[in-house]
């Protein structure tokens, strides 16, 4: 069952933003409360609300102070917080998403080789290091753990379209890997990375400090909106998406890239209504039942 939530902390960001911290550390319970509160706020949508942005254990609202009094807004948010409580009764309408991953691919392997002076273990690859410090016998066992359970998208941001993902397993089973000692100046686009307790997918090429485990051929950011998955928005991921990583070989990666280049590729996904308590009461059984939804025709 969910624990009794702590009271949120409200603070102002200039004249147009209010920031609400629900917990000091990330957990599925804290993030789910953020989802429940922002969903309720979005449904009510008081006049003057311009943007609603949920994050790992907090959320931020941008408002028009000429339309809504900030004190009135804070009171409304506090009322929603009380209504939501621990979010035990909240059902999140989301989707389960399958992301193919070529683990230990040649591109991230070449990249990491250029930055070993910034790494904790210069003699190992990122995934070898992650496997060792998490107590696995080798990379194959680590890949099985990384891809064997779903991941909850706790927020999207930092750079356009980048999802932060929290592994849906009991805390003692979570994969924990520190970031690089110093950030890299290069990371291939669509790298599957990990830092601390969070997984991510780099939506664009650029600097980064997360450990690099592989790369996905699936585009998650399309500013031109040329792909079928981006008809409505240039970013694929949404907060609350549940992600299943699926290991693939090089031939499947190449075949998928051809579909992407032809403009026909779509990420496999299925709608799903997620409730937190059934997951917390039986994580392994819940995950198995949930992933059957993804496999259904």
Secondary structure, DSSP 8 states (H G I E B T S, - for coil): --------EEEEETTTEEEEE--SS--HHHHHHHHHHHHHHHHH--TTEEEEEE-SSEEEEEE-TTTS-HHHHHHHHHHHHHHHTT-TT--EEEEEEEEEEEET-HHHHHHHHTTGGGSS-TTS-HHHHHHHHTT-SSHHHHHHHHHHS-EEEEEE-SSTT-EEEEE-S-GGG---B---SS-BS---TTEEEEEBTEEEE-SSS--B-SEEEEE-SS--B-TT--SGGGSS-SB---TT-EEEEEE--HHHHHHHHHHHHHT-----EEEEEE-HHHHHH-HHHHHHHHHHHHH--
